[in-house]
Amino acid sequence: PEHDTGAEPLSLQAMTGILPIAVVFLVVFGGIYGGLFTPTEGAAVGAAATFVAALLKRELTWAKLRHCFYATAESSAMIFLIFIGADVMNASLALTQVPAQLADVVSGWAIPPLAVVSAILLFYVVLGAVMDELSMILLTIPIFFPLIMKLDFGMPPEMTAIWFGIMVLMTVGFGLLAPPVGLNVYVVNGMAKDVPIAESYRGVLPFLASDVVRTLLLLFFPAISLWLVQYIR
């Protein structure tokens, strides 16, 4: 009985601790799905709501605010450098017509379209060991997308574009978890310094297995990922 009475306040304290996160979640996603603001604006609303929650909980000090400012400046600088590099590469690709020439070459090989998509997805898994999602997408989509759009998957072009986008988004996340160098696994393991990296990899194996099954299902049965699109168009 003594143990039970001690567990209730602990559970209530845990629920109180996650209440600000739940409120921010409801405000952001409620506003997006309620049509109050776009997802881009929702990011700003979420940041402002998080700032207000930190002020109300009296957890925001000048030292933490300065650290957040510097971290935001570093992240923003990195993201804008990626955008600049992607713009330069896109301009060079447009001038040299490399994507169109690559699409013509691959089309002339008479390779099954699903085999081409499979090779691209495997490439993303390997690339995920050394790059983040934003860099991978910005630097590779201008090359791969025209190639995919020239292949015949038995679907309208807009459906092919949506399906390929879904496959890429799923696979870049998979690449950041897959061994031997899953960047997200290293980030999580760095937060739990007393946990061996091998144990962290064992912990993500069930998620990797489910991702493989899900990716294969959507690869061979595109209608699974497209049936809802037909109702919201």
MIVO-22014 format. One record per residue (C-alpha): x, y, z. Coordinates in pm, whole numbers, padded with zeros to 5 digits, always signed. Layout:
XYZ
...
This chain:
+00000+00000+00000
+00284+00239+00085
+00437+00173-00257
+00105+00236-00432
+00046+00570-00257
+00396+00680-00356
+00342+00586-00719
+00036+00807-00766
+00210+01141-00696
+00500+01033-00916
+00263+00953-01201
+00081+01284-01151
+00414+01468-01153
+00513+01295-01477
+00180+01389-01638
+00224+01749-01525
+00572+01754-01673
+00452+01659-02022
+00147+01888-02012
+00324+02186-02180
+00447+01959-02460
+00093+01825-02511
-00047+02180-02522
+00211+02291-02780
+00135+01979-02987
-00240+02047-02979
-00195+02416-03065
+00034+02347-03362
-00144+02049-03516
-00488+02178-03424
-00412+02505-03599
-00271+02333-03908
-00557+02087-03951
-00809+02351-03849
-00691+02576-04132
-00573+02858-03904
-00219+02857-04045
+00005+02667-04284
+00265+02409-04173
+00541+02668-04223
+00357+02917-04004
+00288+02631-03762
+00661+02596-03704
+00676+02961-03593
+00370+02914-03374
+00527+02605-03217
+00851+02793-03145
+00660+03083-02988
+00444+02848-02781
+00753+02663-02659
+00912+02995-02561
+00602+03093-02363
+00594+02750-02193
+00959+02788-02091
+00886+03133-01946
+00585+03006-01751
+00786+02717-01606
+01067+02961-01513
+01325+02734-01677
+01464+02987-01924
+01777+03163-01802
+02003+03409-01984
+02266+03137-02024
+02013+02901-02185
+01875+03181-02404
+02226+03266-02526
+02294+02898-02597
+01968+02870-02795
+02057+03183-02992
+02400+03051-03087
+02265+02705-03173
+01994+02859-03392
+02250+03079-03568
+02475+02779-03638
+02186+02567-03768
+02053+02849-03985
+02397+02914-04132
+02439+02544-04214
+02094+02522-04374
+02149+02833-04587
+02488+02705-04702
+02316+02384-04810
+02056+02589-05000
+02328+02793-05170
+02516+02478-05271
+02196+02318-05398
+02109+02629-05603
+02456+02634-05759
+02434+02264-05842
+02081+02299-05982
+02196+02580-06207
+02487+02371-06336
+02255+02072-06392
+02014+02292-06586
+02294+02423-06806
+02450+02083-06874
+02119+01893-06908
+02267+01605-06708
+01933+01485-06558
+01765+01466-06899
+02064+01286-07052
+02077+01044-06760
+01707+00973-06799
+01751+00900-07169
+02045+00666-07100
+01863+00470-06828
+01548+00447-07041
+01756+00297-07321
+01886+00020-07092
+01538-00137-07071
+01576-00184-06695
+01248-00245-06508
+01131+00082-06350
+01099-00079-06006
+01463-00188-06027
+01566+00173-06092
+01365+00296-05793
+01511+00019-05576
+01865+00121-05672
+01789+00485-05589
+01644+00390-05249
+01948+00175-05168
+02167+00469-05263
+01978+00685-05011
+02034+00424-04739
+02410+00435-04803
+02411+00815-04830
+02231+00841-04496
+02551+00726-04325
+02729+01051-04410
+02460+01312-04480
+02143+01447-04321
+01798+01435-04478
+01789+01793-04604
+02126+01767-04776
+02038+01436-04940
+01707+01560-05076
+01831+01896-05203
+02138+01753-05374
+01989+01440-05531
+01625+01511-05619
+01718+01741-05913
+01900+01441-06064
+01668+01153-05974
+01327+01317-06018
+01351+01379-06397
+01476+01021-06435
+01178+00879-06247
+00928+01093-06437
+01051+00949-06768
+00986+00590-06657
+00650+00417-06695
+00501+00292-06369
+00148+00255-06502
+00034+00565-06311
-00042+00926-06404
+00265+01154-06376
+00133+01338-06068
+00072+01009-05887
+00421+00889-05978
+00568+01211-05837
+00375+01176-05508
+00464+00808-05472
+00833+00870-05538
+00833+01157-05288
+00684+00932-05020
+00940+00661-05090
+01230+00908-05069
+01111+01063-04744
+01077+00721-04583
+01413+00599-04706
+01621+00899-04598
+01492+00848-04245
+01575+00479-04268
+01931+00558-04376
+01988+00764-04063
+01911+00462-03844
+02077+00183-04040
+02419+00054-03931
+02712+00086-03956
+02683+00465-03927
+02329+00565-03830
+02370+00933-03747
+02047+00949-03543
+02156+00647-03340
+02480+00825-03250
+02285+01136-03147
+02056+00939-02917
+02346+00737-02781
+02533+01058-02706
+02241+01168-02486
+02251+00838-02294
+02625+00817-02231
+02598+00510-02006
+02439+00298-02282
+02680+00111-02516
+02642+00191-02886
+02584-00178-02962
+02282-00177-02733
+02147+00132-02906
+02172-00043-03242
+01997-00350-03100
+01721-00124-02979
+01653+00019-03326
+01655-00318-03505
+01278-00378-03463
+01211-00033-03608
+01446-00099-03898
+01270-00430-03969
+00930-00259-03973
+01070+00014-04201
+01199-00248-04445
+00861-00422-04457
+00675-00093-04499
+00911+00027-04773
+00880-00299-04967
+00500-00288-04942
+00484+00068-05074
+00743-00009-05341
+00557-00304-05491
+00206-00178-05411
+00204+00201-05473
-00174+00214-05436
-00134+00175-05058
+00033+00516-05034
-00189+00679-05297
-00544+00572-05209
-00594+00859-04962
-00461+01113-05214
-00750+01029-05446
-00998+01146-05183
-00828+01476-05090
-00744+01602-05440
